[in-house]
Amino acid sequence: MLITHLNRLPDHAQVLPIFNRANKPVASAAYVREHKDAFDGRLENTRLLHDASMQAWEDWFAVAGFRPKRFTHGPVFPDFNYLFAAVLAGQGVALCPVEVFGWEIARGDLVVLSDIATCTDESYYIVTTERRPPAVTQFVKWFAKRVSEPLV
């Protein structure tokens, strides 16, 4: 279930924050090496990859204060998993929640191209009920511990 507002949860819900959703532009290390001349800080000369729509890039350029001549170039992926596979494969630059992909960034598979972020006030959560099966409790504890471990 997608929950867009935590204040709309039932009283018996338990909420555990997992990741911040701050989106920053990322590209594979190979793409950065192959296109190093295209990076001008504004990302105007890169191939932009879009997730479902071009709105995320519109938002990012607005926050960054850039008015690119064009940012509608590049494919639109119907699913974030396809977008993520494309950016890892070196197909262009994508906006990704960097905290979610900390392992890929720490390994050097992905390179964060700017400190400018959007969606900084959004996060991912695990939402459960007070009465949950022991297996769910064990999974939540394991998952929370796993995502909080250092990335090295």
ChimeraX commands (.cxc) that place a marker at each C-alpha (Angstrom):
marker #1 position 0.00,0.00,0.00 radius 0.5
marker #1 position 1.32,3.44,-0.92 radius 0.5
marker #1 position 0.97,5.89,1.92 radius 0.5
marker #1 position 1.37,9.48,0.92 radius 0.5
marker #1 position 0.56,11.11,4.25 radius 0.5
marker #1 position 1.56,9.60,7.58 radius 0.5
marker #1 position -1.12,11.59,9.38 radius 0.5
marker #1 position -3.77,9.50,7.59 radius 0.5
marker #1 position -2.69,6.23,9.19 radius 0.5
marker #1 position -4.86,4.40,11.68 radius 0.5
marker #1 position -4.06,4.93,15.36 radius 0.5
marker #1 position -2.75,1.37,15.74 radius 0.5
marker #1 position -0.12,1.76,13.00 radius 0.5
marker #1 position 3.56,1.64,13.86 radius 0.5
marker #1 position 5.86,3.65,11.61 radius 0.5
marker #1 position 9.59,3.14,11.25 radius 0.5
marker #1 position 11.52,5.57,9.00 radius 0.5
marker #1 position 13.99,3.74,6.75 radius 0.5
marker #1 position 15.38,6.06,4.04 radius 0.5
marker #1 position 15.21,9.70,3.10 radius 0.5
marker #1 position 13.91,10.10,-0.45 radius 0.5
marker #1 position 16.21,12.98,-1.46 radius 0.5
marker #1 position 16.70,12.65,-5.21 radius 0.5
marker #1 position 19.99,13.68,-6.75 radius 0.5
marker #1 position 21.33,13.21,-10.27 radius 0.5
marker #1 position 23.42,10.07,-10.64 radius 0.5
marker #1 position 25.17,8.28,-13.48 radius 0.5
marker #1 position 27.28,5.17,-13.78 radius 0.5
marker #1 position 31.03,5.61,-13.44 radius 0.5
marker #1 position 31.39,4.38,-17.02 radius 0.5
marker #1 position 28.96,7.02,-18.32 radius 0.5
marker #1 position 30.83,9.75,-16.46 radius 0.5
marker #1 position 34.17,8.60,-17.92 radius 0.5
marker #1 position 32.79,8.34,-21.46 radius 0.5
marker #1 position 30.99,11.70,-21.36 radius 0.5
marker #1 position 33.19,13.80,-19.08 radius 0.5
marker #1 position 33.15,16.69,-21.55 radius 0.5
marker #1 position 29.34,16.86,-21.34 radius 0.5
marker #1 position 29.23,17.71,-17.64 radius 0.5
marker #1 position 28.96,21.44,-17.23 radius 0.5
marker #1 position 27.42,21.39,-13.76 radius 0.5
marker #1 position 24.00,22.07,-15.22 radius 0.5
marker #1 position 23.58,18.63,-16.83 radius 0.5
marker #1 position 22.24,20.28,-19.99 radius 0.5
marker #1 position 24.46,18.27,-22.30 radius 0.5
marker #1 position 23.78,14.86,-20.81 radius 0.5
marker #1 position 21.20,12.25,-21.72 radius 0.5
marker #1 position 18.51,12.52,-19.08 radius 0.5
marker #1 position 16.62,9.40,-18.06 radius 0.5
marker #1 position 13.06,9.93,-16.84 radius 0.5
marker #1 position 10.95,7.94,-14.38 radius 0.5
marker #1 position 7.32,7.75,-15.60 radius 0.5
marker #1 position 7.28,11.45,-16.56 radius 0.5
marker #1 position 9.60,14.38,-17.04 radius 0.5
marker #1 position 8.27,16.15,-13.94 radius 0.5
marker #1 position 11.11,15.02,-11.67 radius 0.5
marker #1 position 13.69,16.71,-13.89 radius 0.5
marker #1 position 11.52,19.82,-14.20 radius 0.5
marker #1 position 11.45,19.98,-10.39 radius 0.5
marker #1 position 15.20,19.42,-10.12 radius 0.5
marker #1 position 16.07,22.14,-12.64 radius 0.5
marker #1 position 13.73,24.55,-10.82 radius 0.5
marker #1 position 15.40,23.83,-7.44 radius 0.5
marker #1 position 18.84,24.11,-9.05 radius 0.5
marker #1 position 17.90,27.47,-10.57 radius 0.5
marker #1 position 18.81,26.34,-14.08 radius 0.5
marker #1 position 16.77,27.03,-17.16 radius 0.5
marker #1 position 18.05,24.48,-19.64 radius 0.5
marker #1 position 17.36,24.91,-23.33 radius 0.5
marker #1 position 16.02,21.38,-23.36 radius 0.5
marker #1 position 15.58,18.66,-20.83 radius 0.5
marker #1 position 12.92,16.59,-22.50 radius 0.5
marker #1 position 15.45,14.49,-24.37 radius 0.5
marker #1 position 16.01,10.95,-23.16 radius 0.5
marker #1 position 13.74,7.98,-22.59 radius 0.5
marker #1 position 10.87,7.80,-20.12 radius 0.5
marker #1 position 10.71,4.51,-18.21 radius 0.5
marker #1 position 7.34,3.20,-17.00 radius 0.5
marker #1 position 8.90,1.64,-13.92 radius 0.5
marker #1 position 11.67,2.86,-11.59 radius 0.5
marker #1 position 13.41,-0.54,-11.75 radius 0.5
marker #1 position 13.89,-0.09,-15.51 radius 0.5
marker #1 position 15.23,3.42,-14.95 radius 0.5
marker #1 position 17.66,2.15,-12.35 radius 0.5
marker #1 position 18.86,-0.65,-14.64 radius 0.5
marker #1 position 19.37,1.87,-17.44 radius 0.5
marker #1 position 21.43,4.25,-15.30 radius 0.5
marker #1 position 23.58,1.38,-14.01 radius 0.5
marker #1 position 24.09,0.23,-17.60 radius 0.5
marker #1 position 25.48,3.65,-18.53 radius 0.5
marker #1 position 22.53,4.91,-20.56 radius 0.5
marker #1 position 22.44,8.40,-19.06 radius 0.5
marker #1 position 21.76,10.48,-15.95 radius 0.5
marker #1 position 18.83,9.74,-13.63 radius 0.5
marker #1 position 17.35,11.26,-10.51 radius 0.5
marker #1 position 17.52,8.66,-7.76 radius 0.5
marker #1 position 16.96,8.60,-4.01 radius 0.5
marker #1 position 20.64,8.44,-3.10 radius 0.5
marker #1 position 20.13,7.04,0.39 radius 0.5
marker #1 position 18.35,4.02,-1.09 radius 0.5
marker #1 position 21.28,3.37,-3.42 radius 0.5
marker #1 position 24.05,3.96,-0.91 radius 0.5
marker #1 position 25.69,0.58,-1.66 radius 0.5
marker #1 position 25.95,1.32,-5.38 radius 0.5
marker #1 position 27.36,4.76,-4.65 radius 0.5
marker #1 position 29.82,3.45,-2.02 radius 0.5
marker #1 position 31.07,0.77,-4.46 radius 0.5
marker #1 position 31.54,3.39,-7.17 radius 0.5
marker #1 position 28.93,1.90,-9.50 radius 0.5
marker #1 position 26.99,5.16,-9.35 radius 0.5
marker #1 position 28.39,8.68,-9.14 radius 0.5
marker #1 position 26.39,11.50,-7.55 radius 0.5
marker #1 position 26.70,14.46,-9.93 radius 0.5
marker #1 position 25.30,17.26,-7.76 radius 0.5
marker #1 position 24.51,18.05,-4.14 radius 0.5
marker #1 position 21.27,19.69,-5.27 radius 0.5
marker #1 position 18.33,17.49,-4.28 radius 0.5
marker #1 position 14.57,17.33,-4.61 radius 0.5
marker #1 position 12.06,15.45,-2.44 radius 0.5
marker #1 position 14.16,16.24,0.63 radius 0.5
marker #1 position 11.08,16.31,2.87 radius 0.5
marker #1 position 9.96,12.81,1.84 radius 0.5
marker #1 position 11.01,9.43,3.20 radius 0.5
marker #1 position 10.42,5.70,2.94 radius 0.5
marker #1 position 8.89,3.92,5.93 radius 0.5
marker #1 position 7.97,0.48,7.15 radius 0.5
marker #1 position 4.39,0.63,8.37 radius 0.5
marker #1 position 2.98,-2.23,10.41 radius 0.5
marker #1 position 0.27,-2.76,12.97 radius 0.5
marker #1 position 0.76,-3.22,16.70 radius 0.5
marker #1 position -0.51,-6.77,16.41 radius 0.5
marker #1 position 1.67,-8.46,13.88 radius 0.5
marker #1 position 2.93,-12.00,13.46 radius 0.5
marker #1 position 6.35,-12.75,15.00 radius 0.5
marker #1 position 7.80,-13.30,11.52 radius 0.5
marker #1 position 6.88,-9.73,10.55 radius 0.5
marker #1 position 8.48,-8.39,13.73 radius 0.5
marker #1 position 11.67,-10.36,13.00 radius 0.5
marker #1 position 11.76,-9.12,9.40 radius 0.5
marker #1 position 11.26,-5.48,10.43 radius 0.5
marker #1 position 14.08,-5.74,13.00 radius 0.5
marker #1 position 16.39,-7.44,10.50 radius 0.5
marker #1 position 15.62,-4.97,7.71 radius 0.5
marker #1 position 16.03,-1.91,9.95 radius 0.5
marker #1 position 19.38,-3.23,11.21 radius 0.5
marker #1 position 20.54,-4.07,7.69 radius 0.5
marker #1 position 19.80,-0.64,6.22 radius 0.5
marker #1 position 21.45,1.13,9.15 radius 0.5
marker #1 position 24.77,-0.72,8.79 radius 0.5
marker #1 position 27.77,1.20,7.49 radius 0.5
marker #1 position 28.26,1.00,3.73 radius 0.5
marker #1 position 31.91,-0.05,3.85 radius 0.5
marker link #1:1,2 radius 0.2
marker link #1:2,3 radius 0.2
marker link #1:3,4 radius 0.2
marker link #1:4,5 radius 0.2
marker link #1:5,6 radius 0.2
marker link #1:6,7 radius 0.2
marker link #1:7,8 radius 0.2
marker link #1:8,9 radius 0.2
marker link #1:9,10 radius 0.2
marker link #1:10,11 radius 0.2
marker link #1:11,12 radius 0.2
marker link #1:12,13 radius 0.2
marker link #1:13,14 radius 0.2
marker link #1:14,15 radius 0.2
marker link #1:15,16 radius 0.2
marker link #1:16,17 radius 0.2
marker link #1:17,18 radius 0.2
marker link #1:18,19 radius 0.2
marker link #1:19,20 radius 0.2
marker link #1:20,21 radius 0.2
marker link #1:21,22 radius 0.2
marker link #1:22,23 radius 0.2
marker link #1:23,24 radius 0.2
marker link #1:24,25 radius 0.2
marker link #1:25,26 radius 0.2
marker link #1:26,27 radius 0.2
marker link #1:27,28 radius 0.2
marker link #1:28,29 radius 0.2
marker link #1:29,30 radius 0.2
marker link #1:30,31 radius 0.2
marker link #1:31,32 radius 0.2
marker link #1:32,33 radius 0.2
marker link #1:33,34 radius 0.2
marker link #1:34,35 radius 0.2
marker link #1:35,36 radius 0.2
marker link #1:36,37 radius 0.2
marker link #1:37,38 radius 0.2
marker link #1:38,39 radius 0.2
marker link #1:39,40 radius 0.2
marker link #1:40,41 radius 0.2
marker link #1:41,42 radius 0.2
marker link #1:42,43 radius 0.2
marker link #1:43,44 radius 0.2
marker link #1:44,45 radius 0.2
marker link #1:45,46 radius 0.2
marker link #1:46,47 radius 0.2
marker link #1:47,48 radius 0.2
marker link #1:48,49 radius 0.2
marker link #1:49,50 radius 0.2
marker link #1:50,51 radius 0.2
marker link #1:51,52 radius 0.2
marker link #1:52,53 radius 0.2
marker link #1:53,54 radius 0.2
marker link #1:54,55 radius 0.2
marker link #1:55,56 radius 0.2
marker link #1:56,57 radius 0.2
marker link #1:57,58 radius 0.2
marker link #1:58,59 radius 0.2
marker link #1:59,60 radius 0.2
marker link #1:60,61 radius 0.2
marker link #1:61,62 radius 0.2
marker link #1:62,63 radius 0.2
marker link #1:63,64 radius 0.2
marker link #1:64,65 radius 0.2
marker link #1:65,66 radius 0.2
marker link #1:66,67 radius 0.2
marker link #1:67,68 radius 0.2
marker link #1:68,69 radius 0.2
marker link #1:69,70 radius 0.2
marker link #1:70,71 radius 0.2
marker link #1:71,72 radius 0.2
marker link #1:72,73 radius 0.2
marker link #1:73,74 radius 0.2
marker link #1:74,75 radius 0.2
marker link #1:75,76 radius 0.2
marker link #1:76,77 radius 0.2
marker link #1:77,78 radius 0.2
marker link #1:78,79 radius 0.2
marker link #1:79,80 radius 0.2
marker link #1:80,81 radius 0.2
marker link #1:81,82 radius 0.2
marker link #1:82,83 radius 0.2
marker link #1:83,84 radius 0.2
marker link #1:84,85 radius 0.2
marker link #1:85,86 radius 0.2
marker link #1:86,87 radius 0.2
marker link #1:87,88 radius 0.2
marker link #1:88,89 radius 0.2
marker link #1:89,90 radius 0.2
marker link #1:90,91 radius 0.2
marker link #1:91,92 radius 0.2
marker link #1:92,93 radius 0.2
marker link #1:93,94 radius 0.2
marker link #1:94,95 radius 0.2
marker link #1:95,96 radius 0.2
marker link #1:96,97 radius 0.2
marker link #1:97,98 radius 0.2
marker link #1:98,99 radius 0.2
marker link #1:99,100 radius 0.2
marker link #1:100,101 radius 0.2
marker link #1:101,102 radius 0.2
marker link #1:102,103 radius 0.2
marker link #1:103,104 radius 0.2
marker link #1:104,105 radius 0.2
marker link #1:105,106 radius 0.2
marker link #1:106,107 radius 0.2
marker link #1:107,108 radius 0.2
marker link #1:108,109 radius 0.2
marker link #1:109,110 radius 0.2
marker link #1:110,111 radius 0.2
marker link #1:111,112 radius 0.2
marker link #1:112,113 radius 0.2
marker link #1:113,114 radius 0.2
marker link #1:114,115 radius 0.2
marker link #1:115,116 radius 0.2
marker link #1:116,117 radius 0.2
marker link #1:117,118 radius 0.2
marker link #1:118,119 radius 0.2
marker link #1:119,120 radius 0.2
marker link #1:120,121 radius 0.2
marker link #1:121,122 radius 0.2
marker link #1:122,123 radius 0.2
marker link #1:123,124 radius 0.2
marker link #1:124,125 radius 0.2
marker link #1:125,126 radius 0.2
marker link #1:126,127 radius 0.2
marker link #1:127,128 radius 0.2
marker link #1:128,129 radius 0.2
marker link #1:129,130 radius 0.2
marker link #1:130,131 radius 0.2
marker link #1:131,132 radius 0.2
marker link #1:132,133 radius 0.2
marker link #1:133,134 radius 0.2
marker link #1:134,135 radius 0.2
marker link #1:135,136 radius 0.2
marker link #1:136,137 radius 0.2
marker link #1:137,138 radius 0.2
marker link #1:138,139 radius 0.2
marker link #1:139,140 radius 0.2
marker link #1:140,141 radius 0.2
marker link #1:141,142 radius 0.2
marker link #1:142,143 radius 0.2
marker link #1:143,144 radius 0.2
marker link #1:144,145 radius 0.2
marker link #1:145,146 radius 0.2
marker link #1:146,147 radius 0.2
marker link #1:147,148 radius 0.2
marker link #1:148,149 radius 0.2
marker link #1:149,150 radius 0.2
marker link #1:150,151 radius 0.2
marker link #1:151,152 radius 0.2
view
